[in-house]
Amino acid sequence: MDILPIGVLSALVGLIGGLVLGMAARLGDFCTLGALEAAAYGEDQRRIRLWGIVLAVAITGAFVAEAAGWADLTSTFYLTISWNPIGSVAGGLVFGYGMALAGNCGFGALARFGGGDLRSLVVVVVMGIFAFATLSGPLAPLRAALLPQVDATAPQGIAHWLAERSGLAPITFALPVAALFLIWALSYAPLRGDRRKILWGIAAGLAVVWCLVGTTYLSRESLGEVGVEAPSFTAPLGRTILYFMTSTGGGITFSVGLVAGVLAGAFAGSAIRGLFRWEACEDPRELGRQVSGAALMGIGGTVALGCSVGQGISAMSTLAFSAPVTLAAIIAGGLLGLRQLIHGFQPD
């Protein structure tokens, strides 16, 4: 920190984590909507079960790091803000439905943009703008009035809540959960035979742990100037846009490095697989649908305090109360949106 500003160091932590996640998306087919669509309509559960690998590694790594004193999970905003179940359900449903309309979540759009899909750039920009409009812009007063975010006065994580009442360490309750996710993932024979997906699932889980450990170290060294963070792609998109518009307005942060890392990793992964190609939208109706979906994701992700990655993986790695509920709502919203796109709402 005597050589580089603390913000740059935080961005470097995000950059490394983002690089791995971007490559996992393009080389390991790690994608939320793609996993839902393949499981629901393609009769292929490999991508959805891959989430079990990612979550098992992320939960295990996060709580081992906490037990070793390397990560301060209780300083993440997932565990410092009082859980609002209505926000988790409503925000998750809106985000999931918007994800289906847009054809990707924020992370998936970044990964596709890194592969040359210019349509995804529109999704990223619109989602980032609406996320900030909901977080601190014209929609913020309404959000704060309906769903206030209050500082927590008690543990907001499953493992930490049980630890406080039992006197046992949080890792005691976290490891069995991680084991269940791993068993669920590997009980599916097609995934067991796909080593490429398994390896990139492990890498994605470790990327989350890396971000928690790296930002914890910087937070301690900077006396709290840097927050403890893990990957999320709702507000960070807005922060990155703000930084590129005016670096003095937002400054370089973990979020900027994370977004840049995903783009770079996705580009590298696409080039390695020979999948990079420029694509543009030729159908105005498709573009309108994607813009609408991106706006809904920006709003829903902010209300739910995270996206499919932010709540579904990062918050889940801390076993936050909000994580399973929000993830379930995102899945429900995504499946509803996919059904509308594929079948419509007419009776079969």
Protein Blocks (a to p, Z undefined) as FASTA:
>chain_A
ZZpcfklmmmmmmmmmmmmmmmmmmmnopafklmmmmmmmnopaklmmmmmmmmmmmmmm
mmmmmmnopacfklpmklmpccdfklmmmmmmmmmmmmmmnopafklmmmmmmnopaklm
mmmmmmmmmmmmmmmmmklmmmmmmmccdddfbdfbfklmmmmmnopafklmmmmmmmmm
mmmmmmpmklmmmmklmmmmmmmmmmmmmmmmmmmmmmmmnnomaccdddddfkmmmmmm
mmmmommlnopafklmmmmmmmmmmmmmmmmnopaccdddfbfklmmmmmmmmmmmmmmm
mmnopafklmmmmmmmnopaklmmmmmmmmmmmmmmmmmmmnopadZZ
